[in-house]
Amino acid sequence: MLNIQDATLTFNEGTLDEKNALQQVDLQLDKGDFVTVIGSNGAGKSTLMNIISGTLKPDVGSITVADQDVTMLPEYKRSQYIGRVFQDPVAGTAPSMTIEENLAMAYARNKKRTLKKGVSKSRKSLFKEHLETLQLGLENRLNAQVGLLSGGERQALSLLMATFTEPNILLLDEHTAALDPSRAELITNITKQVVEQFDLTTLMVTHNMQQALDLGNRLIMMDKGQIILEVSGEKKKELTIEQLLHEFQRIRGKQMANDRAVLG
């Protein structure tokens, strides 16, 4: 479903600020894989997300989604294949538009554009049906302005908008990091539910190691633009945070950056 080969990207090449953001990264996701990505700040996690979504293009390498080479496609053309939820709840929605209007935009992402009315009666029914799965009462607030929703409600809506057209790849870019613990737990539970319901192929970046261990069937660890560790299946289920930190030290010969966000 996703195939990244030899992806390399250097920022500020030839200057004193040169940084190897990605170094010959190879990554394959099969249909239904749910891969969590961990690493310290600057490890290359968000850069990896950005080359998949089309925000950035690699200097070298190729990216294939659903057997389509998207390496040179701009971000707006890749959106028919890819759904993405960002850390900031504001980033995934249009605040001045209603819930209904936001959902209509998301629904049209992989559809042919027509002059038909944006929100038909049948489409409203579909939106309500999907909103009900969030169990937040948003199905009764279709005409509410999105900018008036709480952060958790807005992130739940962003997640729904990114997934209900069943994209080939779902990118979750630290999508619970900006929320308080109770809302983060809510969004995590909704994420598990939606990914399982639609059997979505998912790549999730997180600073929370416990979350990375609890979710998905595969885990990768990044450092300095490289994938330095990958675990899956039963081995992943048995891993602890302490073992992950030990693995990083064994591979790199140093401790992982000891910040609370990583260990939380």
FENVEN-V932972 format. One record per pair of residues at least 24 apart in sequence whose ideal C-beta (glycine too) atoms are under 10 Angstrom apart, sorted by the first residue. I is the first residue (numbers start at 1). J is the second residue. Records with the same first field share a line. If there is no record, write none. Layout:
I->J ; J
This chain:
1->28 ; 29 ; 30 ; 31 ; 32 ; 33 ; 64 ; 65 ; 66 ; 67 ; 81 ; 168 ; 169 ; 200 ; 201
2->27 ; 28 ; 29 ; 30 ; 31 ; 33 ; 35 ; 52 ; 63 ; 64 ; 65 ; 66 ; 70 ; 81 ; 82 ; 168 ; 169 ; 171 ; 201 ; 202 ; 203
3->27 ; 28 ; 29 ; 30 ; 62 ; 63 ; 64 ; 65 ; 66 ; 67 ; 69
4->28 ; 29 ; 48 ; 51 ; 52 ; 58 ; 61 ; 62 ; 63 ; 64 ; 65 ; 71 ; 227
5->58 ; 60 ; 61 ; 62 ; 63 ; 64 ; 71
6->58 ; 60 ; 61 ; 62
7->44 ; 47 ; 48 ; 51 ; 52 ; 57 ; 58 ; 59 ; 60 ; 61 ; 62 ; 63 ; 71 ; 225
8->51 ; 58 ; 59 ; 60 ; 61 ; 225
9->44 ; 47 ; 48 ; 50 ; 51 ; 56 ; 57 ; 58 ; 59 ; 60 ; 61 ; 225
10->58 ; 59 ; 60 ; 225
11->47 ; 56 ; 59
13->59
19->44 ; 47 ; 224 ; 225
20->44 ; 224 ; 225 ; 226
21->46 ; 47 ; 48 ; 50 ; 51 ; 56 ; 58 ; 59 ; 224 ; 225
22->47 ; 48 ; 50 ; 51 ; 56 ; 58 ; 59 ; 60 ; 61 ; 222 ; 224 ; 225 ; 226 ; 227
23->60 ; 224 ; 225 ; 226 ; 227
24->60 ; 61 ; 225 ; 226 ; 227
25->51 ; 58 ; 61 ; 220 ; 222 ; 225 ; 226 ; 227
26->61 ; 227
27->52 ; 63 ; 203 ; 218 ; 220 ; 227 ; 230
28->64
29->65 ; 168 ; 169 ; 201 ; 202 ; 203 ; 218
30->201 ; 217 ; 218
31->66 ; 168 ; 199 ; 200 ; 201
32->195 ; 196 ; 198 ; 199 ; 200 ; 201 ; 202 ; 217
33->169 ; 200 ; 201 ; 202 ; 203 ; 216 ; 217 ; 218 ; 232
34->170 ; 172 ; 191 ; 192 ; 195 ; 196 ; 199 ; 200 ; 201 ; 202 ; 203 ; 204 ; 215 ; 216 ; 217 ; 218 ; 219
35->201 ; 202 ; 203 ; 204 ; 205 ; 212 ; 215 ; 216 ; 217 ; 218 ; 219 ; 220 ; 230 ; 232
36->172 ; 202 ; 203 ; 204 ; 205 ; 206 ; 208 ; 209 ; 211 ; 212 ; 213 ; 214 ; 215 ; 216 ; 217 ; 218 ; 219 ; 220 ; 221 ; 236
37->172 ; 173 ; 174 ; 203 ; 204 ; 205 ; 206 ; 212 ; 216 ; 218 ; 219 ; 220 ; 221 ; 222 ; 227
38->204 ; 205 ; 206 ; 207 ; 208 ; 209 ; 211 ; 212 ; 213 ; 219 ; 220 ; 221 ; 222 ; 223 ; 229 ; 244 ; 248 ; 256 ; 262
39->205 ; 206 ; 207 ; 212 ; 220 ; 221 ; 222 ; 223 ; 224 ; 225 ; 226 ; 227 ; 228 ; 229 ; 248 ; 256 ; 257 ; 262
40->207 ; 221 ; 222 ; 223 ; 224 ; 248 ; 256 ; 257 ; 258 ; 259 ; 261 ; 262
41->207 ; 257 ; 259 ; 261 ; 262
42->222 ; 223 ; 224 ; 225 ; 257
43->205 ; 221 ; 222 ; 223 ; 224 ; 225 ; 226 ; 227 ; 228 ; 256 ; 257
44->222 ; 223 ; 224 ; 225 ; 226 ; 227
45->173 ; 174 ; 203 ; 204 ; 205 ; 206 ; 207 ; 220 ; 221 ; 222 ; 225
46->86 ; 87 ; 173 ; 174 ; 205
47->222 ; 225
48->171 ; 173 ; 203 ; 205 ; 220 ; 222 ; 225 ; 227
49->82 ; 84 ; 86 ; 171 ; 172 ; 173 ; 174 ; 203 ; 204 ; 205
50->75 ; 84 ; 171 ; 173
52->78 ; 81 ; 82 ; 84 ; 169 ; 171 ; 203
53->78 ; 79 ; 81 ; 82 ; 83 ; 84 ; 169 ; 171 ; 173
54->78 ; 79 ; 81 ; 82
55->84
65->167 ; 168 ; 169 ; 201
66->167 ; 168 ; 169 ; 201
67->168
68->168
70->168 ; 169
76->109
78->167 ; 168 ; 169
79->106 ; 109 ; 110 ; 162 ; 165 ; 167
80->109 ; 110 ; 111 ; 165 ; 167 ; 168
81->109 ; 110 ; 167 ; 168 ; 169
82->109 ; 110 ; 162 ; 167 ; 168 ; 169 ; 170 ; 171 ; 203
83->109 ; 110 ; 158 ; 159 ; 160 ; 161 ; 162 ; 163 ; 164 ; 165 ; 166 ; 167 ; 168 ; 169 ; 170 ; 171 ; 172 ; 200 ; 202
84->158 ; 162 ; 167 ; 169 ; 170 ; 171 ; 172 ; 173 ; 175 ; 203
85->155 ; 156 ; 158 ; 159 ; 160 ; 161 ; 162 ; 163 ; 170 ; 171 ; 172 ; 173 ; 174 ; 175 ; 176 ; 187 ; 191 ; 204
86->155 ; 158 ; 162 ; 171 ; 172 ; 173 ; 174 ; 175 ; 177 ; 178
87->155 ; 172 ; 173 ; 174 ; 175 ; 176 ; 177 ; 178 ; 179 ; 205 ; 207
88->151 ; 154 ; 155 ; 158 ; 173 ; 174 ; 175 ; 177 ; 178
89->146 ; 149 ; 150 ; 151 ; 152 ; 153 ; 154 ; 155 ; 156 ; 157 ; 158 ; 159 ; 175 ; 178 ; 179 ; 183 ; 187
90->146 ; 147 ; 151 ; 154 ; 155 ; 158 ; 178
91->154 ; 155 ; 158 ; 173 ; 175 ; 178
92->146 ; 154 ; 155 ; 157 ; 158 ; 159 ; 160 ; 161 ; 162 ; 173 ; 175
93->146 ; 147 ; 149 ; 154 ; 155 ; 157 ; 158 ; 161
94->145 ; 146 ; 147
95->145 ; 146 ; 147 ; 148 ; 149 ; 154
96->145 ; 146 ; 147
97->145 ; 146 ; 147
98->141 ; 142 ; 143 ; 144 ; 145 ; 146 ; 147 ; 148
99->127 ; 131 ; 138 ; 139 ; 141 ; 142 ; 143 ; 144 ; 145 ; 146 ; 149 ; 153 ; 154 ; 157 ; 160 ; 161
100->124 ; 127 ; 128 ; 131 ; 141 ; 142 ; 143 ; 144 ; 146
101->142 ; 143 ; 145 ; 146
102->127 ; 145 ; 146 ; 154 ; 157 ; 158 ; 160 ; 161
103->127 ; 128 ; 130 ; 131 ; 138 ; 142 ; 146 ; 157 ; 160 ; 161 ; 164
104->161
105->161
106->157 ; 158 ; 160 ; 161 ; 162 ; 163 ; 164 ; 165
107->161 ; 164 ; 165
108->165
109->161 ; 162 ; 165 ; 167
110->165 ; 166 ; 167 ; 168
111->165
126->164
127->160 ; 164
129->164
130->160 ; 161 ; 163 ; 164 ; 194
131->156 ; 157 ; 160 ; 164
133->160 ; 164 ; 190 ; 193 ; 194 ; 197
134->159 ; 160 ; 186 ; 187 ; 190 ; 193 ; 194
135->186 ; 189 ; 190 ; 193
136->186 ; 190
150->179 ; 180 ; 183
151->178 ; 179 ; 180 ; 183 ; 187
152->176 ; 178 ; 179 ; 180 ; 182 ; 183 ; 184 ; 185 ; 186 ; 187 ; 190
153->183 ; 186
154->179
155->179 ; 183 ; 184 ; 186 ; 187 ; 190 ; 191
156->183 ; 186 ; 187 ; 190 ; 191 ; 194
158->187
159->187 ; 190 ; 191 ; 193 ; 194 ; 195
160->190 ; 194
162->194 ; 200
163->190 ; 191 ; 194 ; 195 ; 197 ; 198 ; 200 ; 202
164->194 ; 197 ; 198
165->198
166->197 ; 198 ; 199 ; 200
167->198 ; 200 ; 201 ; 202
168->200 ; 201
169->200 ; 201 ; 202 ; 203
170->194 ; 195 ; 198 ; 200 ; 201 ; 202 ; 203 ; 204
171->202 ; 203 ; 204 ; 205
172->202 ; 203 ; 204 ; 205 ; 206 ; 215
173->203 ; 204 ; 205 ; 206
174->204 ; 205 ; 206 ; 207 ; 208 ; 211 ; 261
175->204 ; 205 ; 206
176->204 ; 206 ; 207 ; 208 ; 211
177->205 ; 206 ; 207 ; 208 ; 211 ; 261 ; 264
181->264
184->208 ; 211 ; 264
185->211
188->214 ; 215
191->215
192->216
206->261 ; 262 ; 264
207->259 ; 260 ; 261 ; 262 ; 263 ; 264
208->241 ; 261 ; 262 ; 263 ; 264
209->239 ; 240 ; 241 ; 242 ; 244 ; 245 ; 256 ; 261 ; 262 ; 263 ; 264
210->240 ; 241 ; 244 ; 263 ; 264
211->264
212->236 ; 239 ; 241 ; 244 ; 262
213->237 ; 238 ; 239 ; 240 ; 241 ; 243 ; 244
219->244
221->247 ; 248 ; 251 ; 252 ; 256
223->248 ; 251 ; 252 ; 254 ; 256 ; 257
224->252
228->252
